[in-house]
Amino acid sequence: MNVTSWRAAVKSPAFALAELCIVVVSGAALLLAPQIGIWAIVAALIPWGISAFAGVVPFRRSELDWLIVLFLLTAGTGLWASYDQTVALEKFRLIVMSVFLFYALGAQPQENLVWVSVGLFCVGVGISIYFFITHDFIANPRKIEIVNLIGRWITFARPEFGWKAIHPNYVAGLAAMTAPFGSYLLVRTPRRARVHQFILLLGLLLLLSVMVMTTSRGMWMAVMSASGVWLIWVIVRSVAIKFRPGIRAAFPSLVLIFLAVVAGLLYLGPASAGYGITELGYYGNGSRAELFARSLYLVADFPITGGGLASFPGLYSQYILVIPNYFLPNAHNLFLDVFIEQGIFGGAAFLLLYLTVIWRAAQRIAGSQPHDNGLFSWVVLFSLMIVFTHGLVDDYLYY
């Protein structure tokens, strides 16, 4: 192959999809077998090496690059500051891998969006199946008795695998954030492909059943917040018929304002309810609002370097509760955990990165033309909204 052929191959949709698959497999291997360490990162770099050899820029540049660089640099500082270097190094490698995943997803052309959706939907379905074959509804009942009755029947009927269960709230969030991609696939599937439609419907029903069986209130609030964005869009479109040029800025602005209102209402309302995290009557009322207020002291204690990657359990027990054992695994807030572990610069970079992506998704919807893939933009925005809102009360992605 000559240089021209290499460049054509690297710029093809097939190469972009192969790069994404390599990153996903490398990341999964690193998550399941941390001992492979740097070799998983080297494997994820292979597509970048091929691109450089062909004279093509390895990743698509964007205005978000400086935020990602800042996030990575503060993660490195957090690795240095951590009291548990082994666990912190594992987390740092996963953070690096998440950056590769970000750029691999950003490189996908229009032709590959269906395959991206298939992959994300399969993640949700797989985790849902795993929940049903591992969660013990007898030892760990949920909040609604009818759910426990069904769950106990499932627990007795299924075989015992002895695998470690994932926390129900985490499963609920992952199911909710991947469900929109299954809906996208269902809409895109031709009517004549009835077998595919049937499989997709089964998968969506499985996700819905998991969302019900986990009884996660935070997840349902997140779903409702995503629905609220749709209502905002309907109102904006009806008002902006005569002011079409302004809709491109008005809709994203209202989405961010809506996020701020949702965050305020969450912490003034449901998150302030007692025993939301633990039913033990020790060390306070057990609410997420109380945990949030206490955890802010850790941000103030380590504002520049952060407390260190994977350091929240020890810092919270040692400096806030003053007890010799771990009490909570994280701050139950995705964004606050980054501020605590990576300092104010890392936390601000992550928060600004996320808000910028939400703004861009909303802006793409507002400026879309009939020939654009507006449905996929809505799917992305719904998923981002669900993760953001649920991330205010649970941290299952960064943790």
Secondary structure, 3 states (H helix, E strand, C coil): CCHHHHHHHHCCHHHHHHHHHHHHHHHHHHHHCHHHCHHHHHHHCHHHHHHHHCCCCCCCCCCCHHHHHHHHHHHHHHHHHCCCHHHHHHHHHHHHHHHHHHHHHHCCCHHHHHHHHHHHHHHHHHHHHHHHHHCCCCCCCCCCHHHHHHHHHHHHHCCCCCCCCCCHHHHHHHHHHHHHHHHHHHHHCCCCCHHHHHHHHHHHHHHHHHHHHCCCHHHHHHHHHHHHHHHHHHHHHHHCCCCHHHHHHHHHHHHHHHHHHHHHHHHHCHHHCCCCCCCCCCCCCCCHHHHHHHHHHHHHHCCCCCCCCCCHHHHHHHHHHCCCCCCCCCCCCHHHHHHHHHHHHHHHHHHHHHHHHHHHHHHHHHCCCCCCCHHHHHHHHHHHHHHHHHHCCCCCCCC
